[in-house]
Amino acid sequence: MKKINTLQNLGRFGRWTALALALNLTAGCAPLVLGSAIGGAFMASDRRTSGTQLEDQGIEIKASSRIRETVGESSHVNATSYNRLVLLTGEVASEADRTAVEQAVARVENVQSVVNELAVMGASSLGSRSSDMLIKGKIKASFVDARDMFSNAFKIVVERGDVYLMGLVTEREANRAAELASGVSGVTKVVKVFQLMTEDELARKLPPPRPASPAASNP
């Protein structure tokens, strides 16, 4: 059985909740359905504002620079920012390096919080990283294929077969995404690093329905 961990960050968007727990997902679990289908235009959109997307890009660039300054090129560290929450994954040589990297990234402008998932071990091999890229592609494809999923609402990070899911989602979406990811071959663990919103908050983000086309008049 693959383990699903939840690391949900306490923030200021709606009713975000702080939760840290581990759940075992069995193969026989029934799928969680989001309800009625929602327009394709929203499915292709990012739930962050354009300004926040630019801030996240800037955070990742600055964080990478700070990481190089802190541990050099000897460690393998990735910093992924979503809605100003930064996830650190990869490998460092010591616990001191792990702490130093987290502190350096936390000082980057616009960073609100840091989730440190760095492992103290030797850097992963190129083969392991290639396998992670393949797993990520399979998970993304499973999200796109699922008719009850908004694939662009999720950011996927894979390290040594461990999958980290980020995004601004409802609890039902979070559970559904974890279920799909856990079913992909090669996945050893799924960790949810989500910022939660309610179904009402999601509904308010939907585009207004298109007006019905007027029926053609008979000659």
N, C-alpha and C positions, 0 to 999 in steps of 0.2 A: 504493500500500500504506500502511496506517495503522500508525503506530509504537506499540508497547506498551513502556512503561517500567516497571520494577519498583523500588520504593523500600520495602523491607521493613525494619521497625525491629527493632533488637535489644532484647529485653525479657526479662521473667522468667517469662512464661507458657510452661511446657513447653519445647519446643525451638524458640524463635523464632530466626530466622536473619537475618543482615544481608547484603543483596544489592543491588547496583546494576548493572543491565544493561539493554540495549535489545534488543528482539526485533522482527523484522518478521513480521507475520501475513499469510499469503497467503490468498486467497479459497478455496483448495482444501483447507485444513486440515481434518482429520477432527475431529469434536467429541470432547471429553473427557467421559466418563461417570463419574458418582460411584459407581455401583454400585447396590445394591438400594435400593428406595424406602424412605423413612423417614416415620414418622407425621406427620399434618397438624398435630398439636398442637405438635410441635417446630418445624415449618416456620414457625409463626406467632410463635415466641418470639424474644427477643433474647438473644444469648449472653453479654452482660454481666450482672453481678449488678445487682439493683435499686439498690444503693448506688452502684455505678459509673455507672449511667445518670444518677442524680441529680448525681453529681460532674461528669459531662460537661456536663450542662445548666448547672451553675454556672460551669464553666470558660468556656463560650461567652459567657455573660452578662458575666463579669468581663473576658474578653479583649476583647470589643467595647468596653467602657468604656475599657480601657487603650489600645486602638487610636485611639479618638476623642481621648483626651488626648495621644497621640503625634503624630498627623498631621492631626487635625481632620476636617472633612467633605469636604476636597478630594480625598482618595483613596478608592478603592473597594476595601475589604478585607473578606474573609470569613474567619472563624475557625471551623473545624469540628473538634469534639473527639470522638474515639472511643477508649474505653478509656484515657483520659488522654493520648493522642497527639493533638496539634493540627496540623491542616493549614491553612496560610495560602494563600489564593488571591485573585486580583484584581490591581489595578494601583496603583502608587504613583509619585510624581513623580521620585524619585531613588534611587540606590543607598543613600544615607545613610538615607533613610526606610525602605527595605526592611530594613536591618539594625536600625534602631531599633524597628520593629514586632516583629521576631522576638525581640529582647531583652526588650521589654516583656511580650510574651505568655509567654515562658519563665519570667518571675518570678511568674506567676499561681499561686495555691495549687493543688496537686494535679497540675499539669502535669508529665509525665514527660519528654516530648520534643516538639520542634517540627519539622515539615517545611515549609520555606519555599519556596513555589512562586509568590511574588509576582513580577509582571512590572513592569519600569520602563518605563512608557508612560502615555499619557493614559487616563483612565477609560473603560471600555467604554460603549457607547451603550445606551439602553433597548431598542432593537431587538435588539441582541446578547444582552442578558440575557433577553429574552423567548424568543429562539431557544434559549438554554441551558436554560430551563425546559421547553421542548417536548422537547428531546433527553433531558433527565433523565426525563421522563414516559415516553418511548418505551423507554428502557433499563429502567426499573422494570417496565414491562409485559412486556418480553421475559424478565425474571427470573421474574416471576410465572407466565408461560406455560410456562416450561421445567420439566418434571416432575422433572429431576434437580438443581434448584436450591432453596436455602433463601433466598428473596428477602429476608427480614427480617434475614439475617446480614450484609447489605451496606449501607453508606452511600454514596450517590452524590453527587458534587459536579461541576458542569460550569461551566467558565469559557472563554468565547470558542471553544467547540467542543471544548476539551480536557476529557477525562473523567478524574476521579480516583475510584478505588474504594478504600474503606476497609472494614475488618471483621476479625473474628477467625475465620479460615478455614483449611482445609487447602490444600495446594499445588494439588491437583486442582480444588478449588472456585475458587481464585484464577484459575487458567488458564481455566476454563470461563466465569467471569464476564467476563474480559477479552475472550474470543472473542465472546461475545454482544454486549457493548457496542460492540466494534469494527465490528460488522455494522449498526449503526444509522446511518441517513443523517444527515449533518451532523457526525458525529464526526471530528475531525482527528487525535486522539491519545488513547490510553488509558494512564493512569499508575496502576500498582498500588501502593497505600500500605497494605499489609496487615500484620497481626500473625499469624504462622503457628502452627498447632498440628498435631499428628500425627493420623492417622486414629484411633489408639487414644484419644487425648484427646477427639476428637469423639465417639467411641462412648460414652465415660464420661459425656458430657453428655446423652445421649439419655434420655428417660423410659423406665421399665421397661415391657415389653410388657403389654398388657391381658390378664387371664386370659380364657380361652375361656368363653363363656356355656354353662351346663349345658344339655344337650339335653332337650327336653320329653319327659316320660315318657308312654308310651302308656297310655290308660285300660284 
